[in-house]
Amino acid sequence: MSERSGDRPDRGRRVRRRDRHGRGMRGPLAPSHVPIAKSRGERFDDLVLDAVERLKPRWGTQLASVEFAVEEVPPAADLVDGPARLSSDPIPLGRAESASGDDPAAVVLYRRPLEARARDREQLGTLVLDVVVEQVASLLGLTPEAIDPGYDDRH
């Protein structure tokens, strides 16, 4: 009679060194210091940080108290359903929230809708910059062209 591993109370559980197909455990495909090792979300966060850094030389004091955040998708309450969905841009790409009470002002970008609109990383970087500029402009009560003079050239 053969013993199964579950029938051996005297032995501890074996640590699996290989998967069920006999291959070794999979490790990282690239060293952690190369860009390919970053996750999609981490690469997107880097694009947002690059966009903010581009605005800091000119708007650093106004942006010092603004928090920048990334969310996967907009909240369900922000999504429009029905006839309004046929408008040119029904899914928000970001939002700006003014400071209130103890909460600082915030600019939030939605990663998935932005990634869905870009065909490559370069276009995604440009789109992220545009949305950051638009949301900062909304927050400060200015036009996007006033925030980033290159905004008009991209449109």
HELIX and SHEET records of a PDB file:
HELIX    1   1 SER A    5  ASP A    7  5                                   3    
HELIX    2   2 PRO A   35  ALA A   37  5                                   3    
HELIX    3   3 ARG A   40  LEU A   63  1                                  24    
HELIX    4   4 ALA A   76  ASP A   78  5                                   3    
HELIX    5   5 PRO A   83  LEU A   86  5                                   4    
HELIX    6   6 ARG A  111  ARG A  117  1                                   7    
HELIX    7   7 ARG A  121  LEU A  140  1                                  20    
HELIX    8   8 PRO A  144  ILE A  147  1                                   4    
HELIX    9   9 TYR A  151  ARG A  154  1                                   4    
SHEET    1   A 3 GLU A  67  GLU A  71  0                                        
SHEET    2   A 3 ALA A 106  TYR A 110  1                                        
SHEET    3   A 3 GLY A  94  GLU A  97 -1                                        
END                                                                             
